[in-house]
Amino acid sequence: KEEICCCGYAKTEHTSEAIKLEDFTGDTWDKHRHVHKAPTDAFGNISFDGLWQRKSKYARVSEDTRPDVLYKLLTNQWKLSPPNLLISVTGGAKNFYLKSQLKKVFHRGLMKVAQTTGAWIITGGTHTGVMRHVGKAVRDYALSNPMQGNIVAIGIATWGVIHNRDVLVHKEGCFPAKYKIETQNQGRMSCLDNNHTHFLLVDDGTNGRYGVEIELRARLEKYISAKNLGNKESGTIPVVCVVLDGGPGTLNTIYSAMLNDTPCVILEGSGRIADVIAQVSGLPISQVTTTLIQQLLKRFFGQECEQFSELNIIESTKKIQDIIRMSHLLTVFRAREDGHGDVDVAILQALLKASRTGESQGSESWKRQLGLAIAWNRVDIAETEIFTEESQWKVSLI
């Protein structure tokens, strides 16, 4: 198609083989026919410019890379210890304002839960929105706790939307690649966040198209969640989804996560879809009507709400109703007026709540919860959530 191909790249960026007209022209472009795989040409370490010097590991991977291969890369090649918890952070991809008190509580709580449990945090990895907030939390923690181990923050992003990605390409790897964040000149592209520790950059052969990484990220998170926790009696590695702000895509992510039995923690006050869900949580389903959802969308989305069709609002209402029905997987974190309240406790409570209702009540359920508290080394959670009057513990001789 003249100078720009259907894949989004300029004609000049194609191989000579790809622009042989007789072989590759046609009415429709098909990535399975018109894109071929090659060994990765972008991997190694990234050195970010700036005062805060961090070297992060990265690899460009095909969109259909098997999750077991990626897990081996993370653990065998990059030497990460297997996690005791997976925290998948999702929400607004554009920069949004977070009140200073809520930001402080979120940063502190996320780092506390990651540090005490040995969790991996997974985000979209770019220098915008919720990913940037996670990055800042990681940086602030590292600066104030230099003697502690690194928090693992893995960014899974689309290769084809990364600004300045040319510096990451080298057939024998970059050790390191010098990467500069230029938010002023990035246009529709996105820069990588300089505070994440590891990056998986997902490529399907297209340029400038967002969302290529979504399926690979979901497969990887599902694969990790099926792995045994270090203490095998505790079962498999638990996963929790933490949500700030977000639009229709975030609503789909929450809905899909809960259908897969993944508990979600919504931060009230962070904006848009997170606040819409927070407002209706706890209401009877009969009160969660399209009229109410439309009012809340107008309130929290402002002018952006004008882009929603009547069909969009009906579909959103149905998904939100289903989310409310799965209340055992939904936790809304409400920061107190004094700025107190612990996000880390909310995250761990959400996992224990899901564990209680996901299994038949009884000794197995309590043992599973206690195993998690032991794996996380959180005596406080065991005291307040597990050793309660409702749980009947039997004395057993070992």
C-alpha atoms as a printed R data frame, in Angstrom:
    type eleno elety resid chain resno       x       y      z
1   ATOM     1    CA   LYS     A     1   0.000   0.000  0.000
2   ATOM     2    CA   GLU     A     2   2.290   2.690 -1.338
3   ATOM     3    CA   GLU     A     3   4.743   3.657  1.419
4   ATOM     4    CA   ILE     A     4   3.105   2.148  4.524
5   ATOM     5    CA   CYS     A     5   2.287  -1.565  4.725
6   ATOM     6    CA   CYS     A     6  -0.756  -2.996  6.530
7   ATOM     7    CA   CYS     A     7   1.622  -4.084  9.325
8   ATOM     8    CA   GLY     A     8   2.241  -0.421 10.098
9   ATOM     9    CA   TYR     A     9   5.908  -0.339  9.049
10  ATOM    10    CA   ALA     A    10   7.208   1.712  6.094
11  ATOM    11    CA   LYS     A    11   8.000  -0.136  2.893
12  ATOM    12    CA   THR     A    12  11.675   0.774  3.336
13  ATOM    13    CA   GLU     A    13  11.790  -1.161  6.633
14  ATOM    14    CA   HIS     A    14  10.851  -4.466  4.963
15  ATOM    15    CA   THR     A    15  13.269  -7.098  3.736
16  ATOM    16    CA   SER     A    16  13.775  -7.291 -0.029
17  ATOM    17    CA   GLU     A    17  11.936 -10.629  0.012
18  ATOM    18    CA   ALA     A    18   8.859  -9.051  1.600
19  ATOM    19    CA   ILE     A    19   8.390  -6.446 -1.120
20  ATOM    20    CA   LYS     A    20   8.416  -8.827 -4.081
21  ATOM    21    CA   LEU     A    21   5.054  -7.775 -5.447
22  ATOM    22    CA   GLU     A    22   4.132 -11.041 -7.120
23  ATOM    23    CA   ASP     A    23   4.524 -13.002 -3.872
24  ATOM    24    CA   PHE     A    24   2.984 -10.785 -1.215
25  ATOM    25    CA   THR     A    25   0.396  -8.417 -2.642
26  ATOM    26    CA   GLY     A    26  -3.256  -9.227 -2.156
27  ATOM    27    CA   ASP     A    27  -6.545  -7.900 -0.911
28  ATOM    28    CA   THR     A    28  -5.990  -8.773  2.757
29  ATOM    29    CA   TRP     A    29  -2.972  -8.690  5.028
30  ATOM    30    CA   ASP     A    30  -2.550 -11.763  7.232
31  ATOM    31    CA   LYS     A    31   0.149 -11.795  9.897
32  ATOM    32    CA   HIS     A    32   0.325 -15.601  9.758
33  ATOM    33    CA   ARG     A    33   1.215 -15.435  6.072
34  ATOM    34    CA   HIS     A    34   3.057 -12.114  5.859
35  ATOM    35    CA   VAL     A    35   5.183 -12.174  9.007
36  ATOM    36    CA   HIS     A    36   7.962 -14.675  9.630
37  ATOM    37    CA   LYS     A    37   9.847 -15.459 12.830
38  ATOM    38    CA   ALA     A    38  13.559 -15.077 13.400
39  ATOM    39    CA   PRO     A    39  15.825 -15.500 16.437
40  ATOM    40    CA   THR     A    40  15.417 -12.522 18.751
41  ATOM    41    CA   ASP     A    41  17.694  -9.580 17.934
42  ATOM    42    CA   ALA     A    42  16.939  -7.518 21.044
43  ATOM    43    CA   PHE     A    43  17.941  -8.772 24.506
44  ATOM    44    CA   GLY     A    44  20.359  -7.971 27.314
45  ATOM    45    CA   ASN     A    45  20.444  -5.104 29.803
46  ATOM    46    CA   ILE     A    46  19.003  -1.587 29.565
47  ATOM    47    CA   SER     A    47  20.819   1.328 31.156
48  ATOM    48    CA   PHE     A    48  18.456   4.283 31.624
49  ATOM    49    CA   ASP     A    49  19.673   7.871 31.451
50  ATOM    50    CA   GLY     A    50  19.188  10.049 34.514
51  ATOM    51    CA   LEU     A    51  20.131  10.465 38.149
52  ATOM    52    CA   TRP     A    52  18.548   7.175 39.213
53  ATOM    53    CA   GLN     A    53  20.837   4.631 37.554
54  ATOM    54    CA   ARG     A    54  19.292   1.217 37.100
55  ATOM    55    CA   LYS     A    55  20.178  -1.645 34.792
56  ATOM    56    CA   SER     A    56  17.128  -3.690 33.820
57  ATOM    57    CA   LYS     A    57  16.963  -6.938 31.853
58  ATOM    58    CA   TYR     A    58  14.918  -7.197 28.669
59  ATOM    59    CA   ALA     A    59  14.051  -9.516 25.791
60  ATOM    60    CA   ARG     A    60  12.010  -9.097 22.619
61  ATOM    61    CA   VAL     A    61   9.751 -12.153 22.318
62  ATOM    62    CA   SER     A    62   7.213 -13.426 19.812
63  ATOM    63    CA   GLU     A    63   3.540 -13.037 20.815
64  ATOM    64    CA   ASP     A    64   3.057 -16.831 20.765
65  ATOM    65    CA   THR     A    65   6.081 -17.704 22.932
66  ATOM    66    CA   ARG     A    66   5.130 -20.506 25.315
67  ATOM    67    CA   PRO     A    67   4.735 -19.431 28.970
68  ATOM    68    CA   ASP     A    68   7.032 -22.222 30.205
69  ATOM    69    CA   VAL     A    69   9.825 -20.790 27.998
70  ATOM    70    CA   LEU     A    70   9.251 -17.305 29.445
71  ATOM    71    CA   TYR     A    71   9.215 -18.669 33.002
72  ATOM    72    CA   LYS     A    72  12.565 -20.395 32.375
73  ATOM    73    CA   LEU     A    73  13.949 -17.106 31.029
74  ATOM    74    CA   LEU     A    74  12.833 -15.309 34.209
75  ATOM    75    CA   THR     A    75  14.041 -17.935 36.682
76  ATOM    76    CA   ASN     A    76  16.943 -19.776 35.005
77  ATOM    77    CA   GLN     A    77  18.488 -17.044 32.853
78  ATOM    78    CA   TRP     A    78  17.582 -13.945 34.841
79  ATOM    79    CA   LYS     A    79  17.959 -15.767 38.184
80  ATOM    80    CA   LEU     A    80  14.701 -14.591 39.771
81  ATOM    81    CA   SER     A    81  13.522 -16.624 42.754
82  ATOM    82    CA   PRO     A    82  10.051 -18.100 42.111
83  ATOM    83    CA   PRO     A    83   7.406 -15.812 43.639
84  ATOM    84    CA   ASN     A    84   5.202 -16.532 46.654
85  ATOM    85    CA   LEU     A    85   2.578 -14.222 45.176
86  ATOM    86    CA   LEU     A    86   1.838 -12.636 41.785
87  ATOM    87    CA   ILE     A    87   0.471  -9.061 41.855
88  ATOM    88    CA   SER     A    88  -0.948  -8.046 38.483
89  ATOM    89    CA   VAL     A    89  -1.446  -4.269 38.449
90  ATOM    90    CA   THR     A    90  -3.811  -2.850 35.833
91  ATOM    91    CA   GLY     A    91  -5.730   0.349 35.151
92  ATOM    92    CA   GLY     A    92  -5.313   3.695 33.406
93  ATOM    93    CA   ALA     A    93  -2.631   3.661 30.710
94  ATOM    94    CA   LYS     A    94  -2.732   7.451 30.358
95  ATOM    95    CA   ASN     A    95  -1.302   9.666 33.064
96  ATOM    96    CA   PHE     A    96  -3.925  10.383 35.714
97  ATOM    97    CA   TYR     A    97  -3.943  12.359 38.933
98  ATOM    98    CA   LEU     A    98  -3.782  10.368 42.160
99  ATOM    99    CA   LYS     A    99  -4.433  12.299 45.384
100 ATOM   100    CA   SER     A   100  -1.233  12.565 47.397
101 ATOM   101    CA   GLN     A   101  -2.621  10.631 50.402
102 ATOM   102    CA   LEU     A   102  -3.892   7.760 48.241
103 ATOM   103    CA   LYS     A   103  -0.645   7.731 46.270
104 ATOM   104    CA   LYS     A   104   1.359   7.476 49.494
105 ATOM   105    CA   VAL     A   105  -0.851   4.662 50.839
106 ATOM   106    CA   PHE     A   106  -0.721   2.762 47.521
107 ATOM   107    CA   HIS     A   107   3.074   3.082 47.158
108 ATOM   108    CA   ARG     A   108   3.707   2.072 50.764
109 ATOM   109    CA   GLY     A   109   1.247  -0.840 50.747
110 ATOM   110    CA   LEU     A   110   2.336  -2.269 47.388
111 ATOM   111    CA   MET     A   111   5.998  -2.258 48.410
112 ATOM   112    CA   LYS     A   112   5.236  -3.749 51.831
113 ATOM   113    CA   VAL     A   113   3.277  -6.666 50.378
114 ATOM   114    CA   ALA     A   114   5.911  -7.272 47.674
115 ATOM   115    CA   GLN     A   115   8.788  -7.138 50.146
116 ATOM   116    CA   THR     A   116   7.205  -9.270 52.898
117 ATOM   117    CA   THR     A   117   5.783 -11.962 50.598
118 ATOM   118    CA   GLY     A   118   8.498 -12.178 47.929
119 ATOM   119    CA   ALA     A   119   5.987 -11.235 45.220
120 ATOM   120    CA   TRP     A   120   6.479 -10.439 41.556
121 ATOM   121    CA   ILE     A   121   4.644  -7.328 40.364
122 ATOM   122    CA   ILE     A   122   3.534  -7.423 36.716
123 ATOM   123    CA   THR     A   123   2.440  -4.305 34.780
124 ATOM   124    CA   GLY     A   124   2.313  -3.007 31.199
125 ATOM   125    CA   GLY     A   125   5.851  -1.619 31.663
126 ATOM   126    CA   THR     A   126   5.545   1.845 30.058
127 ATOM   127    CA   HIS     A   127   6.284   5.272 31.552
128 ATOM   128    CA   THR     A   128   2.612   6.293 31.794
129 ATOM   129    CA   GLY     A   129  -0.427   5.885 34.009
130 ATOM   130    CA   VAL     A   130  -0.589   3.101 36.560
131 ATOM   131    CA   MET     A   131   2.722   1.588 35.316
132 ATOM   132    CA   ARG     A   132   4.538   4.828 36.127
133 ATOM   133    CA   HIS     A   133   3.013   4.860 39.636
134 ATOM   134    CA   VAL     A   134   4.282   1.327 40.250
135 ATOM   135    CA   GLY     A   135   7.726   2.311 38.933
136 ATOM   136    CA   LYS     A   136   7.917   5.312 41.265
137 ATOM   137    CA   ALA     A   137   6.953   3.125 44.218
138 ATOM   138    CA   VAL     A   138   9.772   0.680 43.334
139 ATOM   139    CA   ARG     A   139  12.287   3.523 42.977
140 ATOM   140    CA   ASP     A   140  11.303   5.222 46.258
141 ATOM   141    CA   TYR     A   141  11.506   1.895 48.108
142 ATOM   142    CA   ALA     A   142  14.959   1.111 46.693
143 ATOM   143    CA   LEU     A   143  16.290   4.580 47.582
144 ATOM   144    CA   SER     A   144  15.005   4.439 51.166
145 ATOM   145    CA   ASN     A   145  15.914   0.756 51.742
146 ATOM   146    CA   PRO     A   146  19.293   0.302 50.024
147 ATOM   147    CA   MET     A   147  20.181  -2.741 52.153
148 ATOM   148    CA   GLN     A   148  16.999  -4.645 51.274
149 ATOM   149    CA   GLY     A   149  16.673  -6.908 48.236
150 ATOM   150    CA   ASN     A   150  15.242  -5.535 45.006
151 ATOM   151    CA   ILE     A   151  11.493  -5.545 44.439
152 ATOM   152    CA   VAL     A   152  10.753  -7.452 41.213
153 ATOM   153    CA   ALA     A   153   8.668  -5.345 38.789
154 ATOM   154    CA   ILE     A   154   8.155  -7.014 35.394
155 ATOM   155    CA   GLY     A   155   6.893  -4.865 32.516
156 ATOM   156    CA   ILE     A   156   5.153  -6.753 29.690
157 ATOM   157    CA   ALA     A   157   4.750  -4.312 26.788
158 ATOM   158    CA   THR     A   158   4.094  -4.324 23.040
159 ATOM   159    CA   TRP     A   159   7.367  -4.077 21.089
160 ATOM   160    CA   GLY     A   160   5.722  -2.209 18.215
161 ATOM   161    CA   VAL     A   161   4.728   0.804 20.355
162 ATOM   162    CA   ILE     A   162   8.027   1.347 22.210
163 ATOM   163    CA   HIS     A   163   9.604   4.730 21.465
164 ATOM   164    CA   ASN     A   164  13.382   4.648 20.777
165 ATOM   165    CA   ARG     A   165  13.336   0.850 20.473
166 ATOM   166    CA   ASP     A   166  16.059   0.865 17.797
167 ATOM   167    CA   VAL     A   167  18.721   1.218 20.514
168 ATOM   168    CA   LEU     A   168  17.610  -2.135 21.958
169 ATOM   169    CA   VAL     A   169  18.405  -4.075 18.771
170 ATOM   170    CA   HIS     A   170  21.693  -5.962 18.488
171 ATOM   171    CA   LYS     A   171  22.051  -9.504 17.129
172 ATOM   172    CA   GLU     A   172  24.472 -10.496 19.910
173 ATOM   173    CA   GLY     A   173  22.632  -8.652 22.675
174 ATOM   174    CA   CYS     A   174  23.154  -5.273 24.326
175 ATOM   175    CA   PHE     A   175  25.166  -5.144 27.541
176 ATOM   176    CA   PRO     A   176  23.895  -2.555 28.147
177 ATOM   177    CA   ALA     A   177  21.624  -0.722 25.710
178 ATOM   178    CA   LYS     A   178  21.571   2.995 26.548
179 ATOM   179    CA   TYR     A   179  17.910   4.037 26.606
180 ATOM   180    CA   LYS     A   180  16.641   7.605 26.841
181 ATOM   181    CA   ILE     A   181  13.113   8.542 27.937
182 ATOM   182    CA   GLU     A   182  11.759  11.291 25.645
183 ATOM   183    CA   THR     A   183   8.123  11.816 26.530
184 ATOM   184    CA   GLN     A   184   7.937  15.088 24.554
185 ATOM   185    CA   ASN     A   185   8.715  13.531 21.172
186 ATOM   186    CA   GLN     A   186   7.132  10.105 21.478
187 ATOM   187    CA   GLY     A   187   3.882  10.882 19.619
188 ATOM   188    CA   ARG     A   188   1.574   7.846 19.768
189 ATOM   189    CA   MET     A   189   4.423   5.651 20.983
190 ATOM   190    CA   SER     A   190   5.349   4.984 24.633
191 ATOM   191    CA   CYS     A   191   8.669   4.992 26.485
192 ATOM   192    CA   LEU     A   192   9.680   2.155 28.774
193 ATOM   193    CA   ASP     A   193   9.499   2.936 32.487
194 ATOM   194    CA   ASN     A   194  12.972   3.325 33.970
195 ATOM   195    CA   ASN     A   195  12.035   1.853 37.357
196 ATOM   196    CA   HIS     A   196  10.937  -1.632 36.280
197 ATOM   197    CA   THR     A   197  13.507  -4.385 36.796
198 ATOM   198    CA   HIS     A   198  12.652  -6.705 33.870
199 ATOM   199    CA   PHE     A   199  10.912  -6.325 30.501
200 ATOM   200    CA   LEU     A   200   9.265  -8.777 28.107
201 ATOM   201    CA   LEU     A   201   8.648  -6.897 24.833
202 ATOM   202    CA   VAL     A   202   6.015  -8.725 22.814
203 ATOM   203    CA   ASP     A   203   6.204  -8.612 19.012
204 ATOM   204    CA   ASP     A   204   3.673  -9.818 16.427
205 ATOM   205    CA   GLY     A   205   5.292  -8.052 13.469
206 ATOM   206    CA   THR     A   206   3.121  -4.918 13.642
207 ATOM   207    CA   ASN     A   207   4.083  -1.310 14.327
208 ATOM   208    CA   GLY     A   208   2.073   1.191 16.390
209 ATOM   209    CA   ARG     A   209  -0.668  -1.205 17.535
210 ATOM   210    CA   TYR     A   210  -1.350  -1.418 21.263
211 ATOM   211    CA   GLY     A   211  -2.536  -4.498 23.136
212 ATOM   212    CA   VAL     A   212  -0.401  -7.138 21.408
213 ATOM   213    CA   GLU     A   213   0.929  -8.274 24.794
214 ATOM   214    CA   ILE     A   214  -2.447  -8.900 26.481
215 ATOM   215    CA   GLU     A   215  -2.873 -12.587 25.583
216 ATOM   216    CA   LEU     A   216   0.761 -13.491 26.306
217 ATOM   217    CA   ARG     A   217   0.558 -11.750 29.704
218 ATOM   218    CA   ALA     A   218  -2.646 -13.627 30.580
219 ATOM   219    CA   ARG     A   219  -1.085 -16.976 29.574
220 ATOM   220    CA   LEU     A   220   2.072 -16.294 31.597
221 ATOM   221    CA   GLU     A   221   0.123 -15.245 34.707
222 ATOM   222    CA   LYS     A   222  -2.065 -18.356 34.427
223 ATOM   223    CA   TYR     A   223   1.004 -20.595 34.012
224 ATOM   224    CA   ILE     A   224   2.745 -19.101 37.064
225 ATOM   225    CA   SER     A   225  -0.440 -19.424 39.139
226 ATOM   226    CA   ALA     A   226  -0.451 -23.180 38.471
227 ATOM   227    CA   LYS     A   227   3.109 -23.629 39.844
228 ATOM   228    CA   ASN     A   228   3.546 -24.993 43.369
229 ATOM   229    CA   LEU     A   229   4.246 -22.504 46.113
230 ATOM   230    CA   GLY     A   230   7.616 -23.086 47.828
231 ATOM   231    CA   ASN     A   231   5.861 -24.740 50.765
232 ATOM   232    CA   LYS     A   232   3.873 -27.305 48.732
233 ATOM   233    CA   GLU     A   233   1.206 -27.761 51.391
234 ATOM   234    CA   SER     A   234   0.143 -24.202 50.615
235 ATOM   235    CA   GLY     A   235  -0.897 -25.227 47.101
236 ATOM   236    CA   THR     A   236  -0.147 -23.099 44.076
237 ATOM   237    CA   ILE     A   237   1.166 -19.528 43.729
238 ATOM   238    CA   PRO     A   238  -1.725 -17.122 44.429
239 ATOM   239    CA   VAL     A   239  -2.522 -14.257 42.029
240 ATOM   240    CA   VAL     A   240  -4.268 -10.969 42.787
241 ATOM   241    CA   CYS     A   241  -5.267  -8.172 40.410
242 ATOM   242    CA   VAL     A   242  -4.881  -4.606 41.758
243 ATOM   243    CA   VAL     A   243  -6.847  -1.914 39.887
244 ATOM   244    CA   LEU     A   244  -6.357   1.851 39.720
245 ATOM   245    CA   ASP     A   245  -8.422   4.137 37.452
246 ATOM   246    CA   GLY     A   246  -8.945   2.560 34.012
247 ATOM   247    CA   GLY     A   247 -11.371   2.616 31.095
248 ATOM   248    CA   PRO     A   248 -13.463  -0.003 29.246
249 ATOM   249    CA   GLY     A   249 -10.379  -2.181 28.640
250 ATOM   250    CA   THR     A   250  -9.731  -2.319 32.391
251 ATOM   251    CA   LEU     A   251 -13.350  -3.390 32.994
252 ATOM   252    CA   ASN     A   252 -12.759  -6.304 30.583
253 ATOM   253    CA   THR     A   253  -9.535  -7.188 32.431
254 ATOM   254    CA   ILE     A   254 -11.305  -7.243 35.828
255 ATOM   255    CA   TYR     A   255 -14.188  -9.310 34.405
256 ATOM   256    CA   SER     A   256 -11.833 -11.853 32.772
257 ATOM   257    CA   ALA     A   257  -9.665 -12.097 35.913
258 ATOM   258    CA   MET     A   258 -12.658 -12.838 38.133
259 ATOM   259    CA   LEU     A   259 -14.003 -15.447 35.679
260 ATOM   260    CA   ASN     A   260 -10.595 -17.153 36.176
261 ATOM   261    CA   ASP     A   261 -11.136 -17.008 39.983
262 ATOM   262    CA   THR     A   262  -8.523 -14.260 40.437
263 ATOM   263    CA   PRO     A   263  -9.424 -11.888 43.306
264 ATOM   264    CA   CYS     A   264  -9.391  -8.165 42.483
265 ATOM   265    CA   VAL     A   265  -8.614  -5.215 44.761
266 ATOM   266    CA   ILE     A   266 -10.110  -1.924 43.531
267 ATOM   267    CA   LEU     A   267  -8.632   1.340 44.836
268 ATOM   268    CA   GLU     A   268 -11.505   3.742 45.450
269 ATOM   269    CA   GLY     A   269 -10.570   7.346 44.690
270 ATOM   270    CA   SER     A   270  -8.170   6.447 41.867
271 ATOM   271    CA   GLY     A   271 -10.707   7.430 39.188
272 ATOM   272    CA   ARG     A   272 -12.905   6.254 36.304
273 ATOM   273    CA   ILE     A   273 -13.921   2.559 36.180
274 ATOM   274    CA   ALA     A   274 -12.334   1.787 39.572
275 ATOM   275    CA   ASP     A   275 -14.610   4.408 41.178
276 ATOM   276    CA   VAL     A   276 -17.696   3.270 39.237
277 ATOM   277    CA   ILE     A   277 -17.258  -0.287 40.598
278 ATOM   278    CA   ALA     A   278 -16.440   1.003 44.101
279 ATOM   279    CA   GLN     A   279 -19.700   3.001 44.150
280 ATOM   280    CA   VAL     A   280 -21.925  -0.005 43.350
281 ATOM   281    CA   SER     A   281 -20.088  -2.694 45.338
282 ATOM   282    CA   GLY     A   282 -22.333  -3.885 48.148
283 ATOM   283    CA   LEU     A   283 -25.551  -2.838 46.397
284 ATOM   284    CA   PRO     A   284 -28.225  -5.440 45.546
285 ATOM   285    CA   ILE     A   285 -28.031  -6.441 41.865
286 ATOM   286    CA   SER     A   286 -31.549  -5.053 41.292
287 ATOM   287    CA   GLN     A   287 -30.252  -1.552 42.058
288 ATOM   288    CA   VAL     A   288 -27.315  -1.780 39.608
289 ATOM   289    CA   THR     A   289 -29.250  -0.536 36.567
290 ATOM   290    CA   THR     A   290 -28.115   0.927 33.231
291 ATOM   291    CA   THR     A   291 -29.458   4.292 34.424
292 ATOM   292    CA   LEU     A   292 -27.257   4.211 37.538
293 ATOM   293    CA   ILE     A   293 -24.181   3.060 35.582
294 ATOM   294    CA   GLN     A   294 -24.755   5.818 32.994
295 ATOM   295    CA   GLN     A   295 -24.917   8.422 35.793
296 ATOM   296    CA   LEU     A   296 -21.703   7.083 37.353
297 ATOM   297    CA   LEU     A   297 -19.904   6.974 33.984
298 ATOM   298    CA   LYS     A   298 -20.820  10.641 33.437
299 ATOM   299    CA   ARG     A   299 -19.620  11.491 36.941
300 ATOM   300    CA   PHE     A   300 -16.260   9.713 36.795
301 ATOM   301    CA   PHE     A   301 -15.433   9.828 33.062
302 ATOM   302    CA   GLY     A   302 -16.580  13.406 32.330
303 ATOM   303    CA   GLN     A   303 -16.531  14.309 28.630
304 ATOM   304    CA   GLU     A   304 -14.982  10.944 27.786
305 ATOM   305    CA   CYS     A   305 -18.405   9.424 28.550
306 ATOM   306    CA   GLU     A   306 -19.793  10.931 25.312
307 ATOM   307    CA   GLN     A   307 -17.841   8.280 23.369
308 ATOM   308    CA   PHE     A   308 -19.901   5.467 24.950
309 ATOM   309    CA   SER     A   309 -22.832   4.236 22.875
310 ATOM   310    CA   GLU     A   310 -26.036   2.927 24.433
311 ATOM   311    CA   LEU     A   311 -24.833  -0.602 23.617
312 ATOM   312    CA   ASN     A   312 -21.481   0.090 25.395
313 ATOM   313    CA   ILE     A   313 -23.363   1.177 28.536
314 ATOM   314    CA   ILE     A   314 -25.644  -1.907 28.470
315 ATOM   315    CA   GLU     A   315 -22.637  -4.247 28.052
316 ATOM   316    CA   SER     A   316 -20.719  -2.443 30.823
317 ATOM   317    CA   THR     A   317 -23.737  -2.728 33.145
318 ATOM   318    CA   LYS     A   318 -23.991  -6.500 32.548
319 ATOM   319    CA   LYS     A   319 -20.272  -6.973 33.293
320 ATOM   320    CA   ILE     A   320 -20.466  -4.847 36.447
321 ATOM   321    CA   GLN     A   321 -23.518  -6.835 37.619
322 ATOM   322    CA   ASP     A   322 -21.561 -10.071 37.101
323 ATOM   323    CA   ILE     A   323 -18.599  -8.599 39.009
324 ATOM   324    CA   ILE     A   324 -20.929  -7.763 41.938
325 ATOM   325    CA   ARG     A   325 -22.290 -11.345 41.845
326 ATOM   326    CA   MET     A   326 -18.724 -12.614 42.286
327 ATOM   327    CA   SER     A   327 -18.379 -10.523 45.454
328 ATOM   328    CA   HIS     A   328 -16.162 -13.138 47.145
329 ATOM   329    CA   LEU     A   329 -13.479 -12.142 44.602
330 ATOM   330    CA   LEU     A   330 -13.996  -8.369 44.934
331 ATOM   331    CA   THR     A   331 -12.353  -6.154 47.563
332 ATOM   332    CA   VAL     A   332 -12.696  -2.367 47.529
333 ATOM   333    CA   PHE     A   333  -9.898  -0.522 49.333
334 ATOM   334    CA   ARG     A   334 -11.113   2.735 50.851
335 ATOM   335    CA   ALA     A   335  -8.388   4.961 52.285
336 ATOM   336    CA   ARG     A   336  -9.365   6.574 55.563
337 ATOM   337    CA   GLU     A   337  -9.613  10.351 55.933
338 ATOM   338    CA   ASP     A   338  -6.415  10.407 57.984
339 ATOM   339    CA   GLY     A   339  -4.503   8.749 55.131
340 ATOM   340    CA   HIS     A   340  -4.153   5.485 57.030
341 ATOM   341    CA   GLY     A   341  -5.315   2.047 55.990
342 ATOM   342    CA   ASP     A   342  -3.057  -0.613 54.542
343 ATOM   343    CA   VAL     A   343  -3.180  -1.701 50.915
344 ATOM   344    CA   ASP     A   344  -0.976  -4.690 51.744
345 ATOM   345    CA   VAL     A   345  -3.511  -5.961 54.289
346 ATOM   346    CA   ALA     A   346  -6.350  -5.440 51.758
347 ATOM   347    CA   ILE     A   347  -4.447  -7.479 49.140
348 ATOM   348    CA   LEU     A   348  -3.722 -10.361 51.518
349 ATOM   349    CA   GLN     A   349  -7.270 -10.273 52.937
350 ATOM   350    CA   ALA     A   350  -8.635 -10.492 49.371
351 ATOM   351    CA   LEU     A   351  -6.570 -13.629 48.724
352 ATOM   352    CA   LEU     A   352  -7.663 -15.250 51.976
353 ATOM   353    CA   LYS     A   353 -11.320 -14.366 51.311
354 ATOM   354    CA   ALA     A   354 -11.097 -16.009 47.873
355 ATOM   355    CA   SER     A   355  -9.364 -19.012 49.434
356 ATOM   356    CA   ARG     A   356 -12.135 -19.393 52.038
357 ATOM   357    CA   THR     A   357 -14.981 -19.350 49.543
358 ATOM   358    CA   GLY     A   358 -13.158 -21.151 46.757
359 ATOM   359    CA   GLU     A   359 -12.857 -24.344 48.795
360 ATOM   360    CA   SER     A   360 -15.300 -26.114 51.053
361 ATOM   361    CA   GLN     A   361 -15.199 -24.580 54.505
362 ATOM   362    CA   GLY     A   362 -13.325 -26.715 56.979
363 ATOM   363    CA   SER     A   363  -9.868 -27.805 57.992
364 ATOM   364    CA   GLU     A   364  -8.474 -27.930 54.423
365 ATOM   365    CA   SER     A   365  -9.501 -24.339 53.785
366 ATOM   366    CA   TRP     A   366  -7.961 -23.139 57.065
367 ATOM   367    CA   LYS     A   367  -4.757 -25.110 56.412
368 ATOM   368    CA   ARG     A   368  -4.456 -23.538 52.957
369 ATOM   369    CA   GLN     A   369  -4.856 -20.045 54.445
370 ATOM   370    CA   LEU     A   370  -2.367 -20.737 57.224
371 ATOM   371    CA   GLY     A   371   0.091 -22.086 54.631
372 ATOM   372    CA   LEU     A   372  -0.196 -18.802 52.719
373 ATOM   373    CA   ALA     A   373   0.372 -16.710 55.855
374 ATOM   374    CA   ILE     A   374   3.446 -18.822 56.670
375 ATOM   375    CA   ALA     A   375   4.799 -18.510 53.107
376 ATOM   376    CA   TRP     A   376   4.320 -14.733 53.327
377 ATOM   377    CA   ASN     A   377   5.749 -14.593 56.880
378 ATOM   378    CA   ARG     A   378   2.784 -12.458 57.984
379 ATOM   379    CA   VAL     A   379   1.914 -13.330 61.591
380 ATOM   380    CA   ASP     A   380  -0.349 -10.260 61.754
381 ATOM   381    CA   ILE     A   381  -2.550 -11.630 58.950
382 ATOM   382    CA   ALA     A   382  -2.710 -15.052 60.638
383 ATOM   383    CA   GLU     A   383  -3.825 -13.436 63.906
384 ATOM   384    CA   THR     A   384  -6.548 -11.204 62.460
385 ATOM   385    CA   GLU     A   385  -7.833 -13.312 59.556
386 ATOM   386    CA   ILE     A   386  -7.241 -16.987 60.358
387 ATOM   387    CA   PHE     A   387  -7.169 -17.573 64.126
388 ATOM   388    CA   THR     A   388 -10.665 -16.191 64.628
389 ATOM   389    CA   GLU     A   389 -13.600 -17.420 66.678
390 ATOM   390    CA   GLU     A   390 -15.215 -18.998 63.601
391 ATOM   391    CA   SER     A   391 -12.276 -21.310 62.850
392 ATOM   392    CA   GLN     A   392 -12.279 -24.584 64.742
393 ATOM   393    CA   TRP     A   393  -8.711 -25.809 65.086
394 ATOM   394    CA   LYS     A   394  -8.106 -29.365 66.247
395 ATOM   395    CA   VAL     A   395  -5.015 -30.315 68.204
396 ATOM   396    CA   SER     A   396  -2.955 -32.928 66.366
397 ATOM   397    CA   LEU     A   397   0.152 -34.801 67.449
398 ATOM   398    CA   ILE     A   398   3.121 -34.693 65.098
